[in-house]
């Protein structure tokens, strides 16, 4: 059941181990994210040095947590 809507900054905090990552981690299982926020996350991952495929793989792993 979907209980939360996460924005890009929350997901990025989780991915980069920033402040609040632990709080986001417990929400991931029952959360969704908008397409625009997904795009922002993918863009940031690529800007930080990941290839497009690596960024997609990282993002896709969120669904398995």
PyMOL CGO cylinders between C-alpha atoms (Angstrom):
from pymol import cmd
from pymol.cgo import CYLINDER

trace = [
    CYLINDER, 0.00, 0.00, 0.00, 1.31, 3.44, -0.93, 0.3, 1, 1, 1, 1, 1, 1,
    CYLINDER, 1.31, 3.44, -0.93, 1.63, 5.64, 2.12, 0.3, 1, 1, 1, 1, 1, 1,
    CYLINDER, 1.63, 5.64, 2.12, 4.19, 8.27, 1.10, 0.3, 1, 1, 1, 1, 1, 1,
    CYLINDER, 4.19, 8.27, 1.10, 5.23, 10.44, -1.80, 0.3, 1, 1, 1, 1, 1, 1,
    CYLINDER, 5.23, 10.44, -1.80, 8.95, 11.18, -1.80, 0.3, 1, 1, 1, 1, 1, 1,
    CYLINDER, 8.95, 11.18, -1.80, 10.63, 14.09, -3.50, 0.3, 1, 1, 1, 1, 1, 1,
    CYLINDER, 10.63, 14.09, -3.50, 14.00, 14.04, -5.20, 0.3, 1, 1, 1, 1, 1, 1,
    CYLINDER, 14.00, 14.04, -5.20, 15.87, 15.58, -2.28, 0.3, 1, 1, 1, 1, 1, 1,
    CYLINDER, 15.87, 15.58, -2.28, 14.73, 12.81, 0.06, 0.3, 1, 1, 1, 1, 1, 1,
    CYLINDER, 14.73, 12.81, 0.06, 15.77, 10.04, -2.32, 0.3, 1, 1, 1, 1, 1, 1,
    CYLINDER, 15.77, 10.04, -2.32, 19.10, 11.73, -3.07, 0.3, 1, 1, 1, 1, 1, 1,
    CYLINDER, 19.10, 11.73, -3.07, 19.77, 12.08, 0.67, 0.3, 1, 1, 1, 1, 1, 1,
    CYLINDER, 19.77, 12.08, 0.67, 19.21, 8.34, 0.97, 0.3, 1, 1, 1, 1, 1, 1,
    CYLINDER, 19.21, 8.34, 0.97, 21.39, 7.48, -2.02, 0.3, 1, 1, 1, 1, 1, 1,
    CYLINDER, 21.39, 7.48, -2.02, 24.25, 9.71, -0.88, 0.3, 1, 1, 1, 1, 1, 1,
    CYLINDER, 24.25, 9.71, -0.88, 23.99, 8.77, 2.80, 0.3, 1, 1, 1, 1, 1, 1,
    CYLINDER, 23.99, 8.77, 2.80, 23.20, 12.31, 3.84, 0.3, 1, 1, 1, 1, 1, 1,
    CYLINDER, 23.20, 12.31, 3.84, 21.35, 13.55, 6.89, 0.3, 1, 1, 1, 1, 1, 1,
    CYLINDER, 21.35, 13.55, 6.89, 17.91, 11.95, 7.05, 0.3, 1, 1, 1, 1, 1, 1,
    CYLINDER, 17.91, 11.95, 7.05, 18.87, 8.93, 4.94, 0.3, 1, 1, 1, 1, 1, 1,
    CYLINDER, 18.87, 8.93, 4.94, 17.82, 6.60, 7.73, 0.3, 1, 1, 1, 1, 1, 1,
    CYLINDER, 17.82, 6.60, 7.73, 14.37, 8.18, 7.88, 0.3, 1, 1, 1, 1, 1, 1,
    CYLINDER, 14.37, 8.18, 7.88, 13.92, 7.87, 4.12, 0.3, 1, 1, 1, 1, 1, 1,
    CYLINDER, 13.92, 7.87, 4.12, 15.06, 4.25, 4.14, 0.3, 1, 1, 1, 1, 1, 1,
    CYLINDER, 15.06, 4.25, 4.14, 12.16, 3.14, 6.34, 0.3, 1, 1, 1, 1, 1, 1,
    CYLINDER, 12.16, 3.14, 6.34, 9.69, 4.92, 4.04, 0.3, 1, 1, 1, 1, 1, 1,
    CYLINDER, 9.69, 4.92, 4.04, 10.92, 3.52, 0.71, 0.3, 1, 1, 1, 1, 1, 1,
    CYLINDER, 10.92, 3.52, 0.71, 8.90, 0.30, 0.71, 0.3, 1, 1, 1, 1, 1, 1,
    CYLINDER, 8.90, 0.30, 0.71, 5.54, 2.07, 0.78, 0.3, 1, 1, 1, 1, 1, 1,
    CYLINDER, 5.54, 2.07, 0.78, 6.41, 5.14, -1.27, 0.3, 1, 1, 1, 1, 1, 1,
    CYLINDER, 6.41, 5.14, -1.27, 6.10, 6.52, -4.77, 0.3, 1, 1, 1, 1, 1, 1,
    CYLINDER, 6.10, 6.52, -4.77, 7.89, 9.30, -6.59, 0.3, 1, 1, 1, 1, 1, 1,
    CYLINDER, 7.89, 9.30, -6.59, 6.71, 11.51, -9.43, 0.3, 1, 1, 1, 1, 1, 1,
    CYLINDER, 6.71, 11.51, -9.43, 8.24, 11.28, -12.88, 0.3, 1, 1, 1, 1, 1, 1,
    CYLINDER, 8.24, 11.28, -12.88, 9.68, 14.76, -12.63, 0.3, 1, 1, 1, 1, 1, 1,
    CYLINDER, 9.68, 14.76, -12.63, 11.42, 13.85, -9.36, 0.3, 1, 1, 1, 1, 1, 1,
    CYLINDER, 11.42, 13.85, -9.36, 12.69, 10.62, -10.90, 0.3, 1, 1, 1, 1, 1, 1,
    CYLINDER, 12.69, 10.62, -10.90, 14.16, 12.65, -13.74, 0.3, 1, 1, 1, 1, 1, 1,
    CYLINDER, 14.16, 12.65, -13.74, 15.82, 15.00, -11.26, 0.3, 1, 1, 1, 1, 1, 1,
    CYLINDER, 15.82, 15.00, -11.26, 17.37, 12.05, -9.41, 0.3, 1, 1, 1, 1, 1, 1,
    CYLINDER, 17.37, 12.05, -9.41, 18.69, 10.48, -12.61, 0.3, 1, 1, 1, 1, 1, 1,
    CYLINDER, 18.69, 10.48, -12.61, 20.09, 13.82, -13.76, 0.3, 1, 1, 1, 1, 1, 1,
    CYLINDER, 20.09, 13.82, -13.76, 21.88, 14.36, -10.46, 0.3, 1, 1, 1, 1, 1, 1,
    CYLINDER, 21.88, 14.36, -10.46, 23.38, 10.87, -10.53, 0.3, 1, 1, 1, 1, 1, 1,
    CYLINDER, 23.38, 10.87, -10.53, 24.74, 11.45, -14.03, 0.3, 1, 1, 1, 1, 1, 1,
    CYLINDER, 24.74, 11.45, -14.03, 26.07, 14.89, -13.05, 0.3, 1, 1, 1, 1, 1, 1,
    CYLINDER, 26.07, 14.89, -13.05, 27.90, 13.22, -10.18, 0.3, 1, 1, 1, 1, 1, 1,
    CYLINDER, 27.90, 13.22, -10.18, 29.72, 10.89, -12.57, 0.3, 1, 1, 1, 1, 1, 1,
    CYLINDER, 29.72, 10.89, -12.57, 27.55, 7.85, -13.17, 0.3, 1, 1, 1, 1, 1, 1,
    CYLINDER, 27.55, 7.85, -13.17, 26.83, 6.75, -16.71, 0.3, 1, 1, 1, 1, 1, 1,
    CYLINDER, 26.83, 6.75, -16.71, 23.20, 6.83, -17.80, 0.3, 1, 1, 1, 1, 1, 1,
    CYLINDER, 23.20, 6.83, -17.80, 23.01, 3.05, -17.43, 0.3, 1, 1, 1, 1, 1, 1,
    CYLINDER, 23.01, 3.05, -17.43, 24.56, 3.15, -13.95, 0.3, 1, 1, 1, 1, 1, 1,
    CYLINDER, 24.56, 3.15, -13.95, 22.12, 5.86, -12.92, 0.3, 1, 1, 1, 1, 1, 1,
    CYLINDER, 22.12, 5.86, -12.92, 19.18, 3.79, -14.19, 0.3, 1, 1, 1, 1, 1, 1,
    CYLINDER, 19.18, 3.79, -14.19, 20.47, 0.70, -12.36, 0.3, 1, 1, 1, 1, 1, 1,
    CYLINDER, 20.47, 0.70, -12.36, 20.86, 2.68, -9.12, 0.3, 1, 1, 1, 1, 1, 1,
    CYLINDER, 20.86, 2.68, -9.12, 17.37, 4.10, -9.46, 0.3, 1, 1, 1, 1, 1, 1,
    CYLINDER, 17.37, 4.10, -9.46, 15.87, 0.68, -10.28, 0.3, 1, 1, 1, 1, 1, 1,
    CYLINDER, 15.87, 0.68, -10.28, 17.43, -0.79, -7.14, 0.3, 1, 1, 1, 1, 1, 1,
    CYLINDER, 17.43, -0.79, -7.14, 15.19, 1.49, -5.10, 0.3, 1, 1, 1, 1, 1, 1,
    CYLINDER, 15.19, 1.49, -5.10, 12.29, -0.76, -6.07, 0.3, 1, 1, 1, 1, 1, 1,
    CYLINDER, 12.29, -0.76, -6.07, 13.95, -3.74, -4.41, 0.3, 1, 1, 1, 1, 1, 1,
    CYLINDER, 13.95, -3.74, -4.41, 14.49, -2.13, -1.02, 0.3, 1, 1, 1, 1, 1, 1,
]
cmd.load_cgo(trace, "trace")
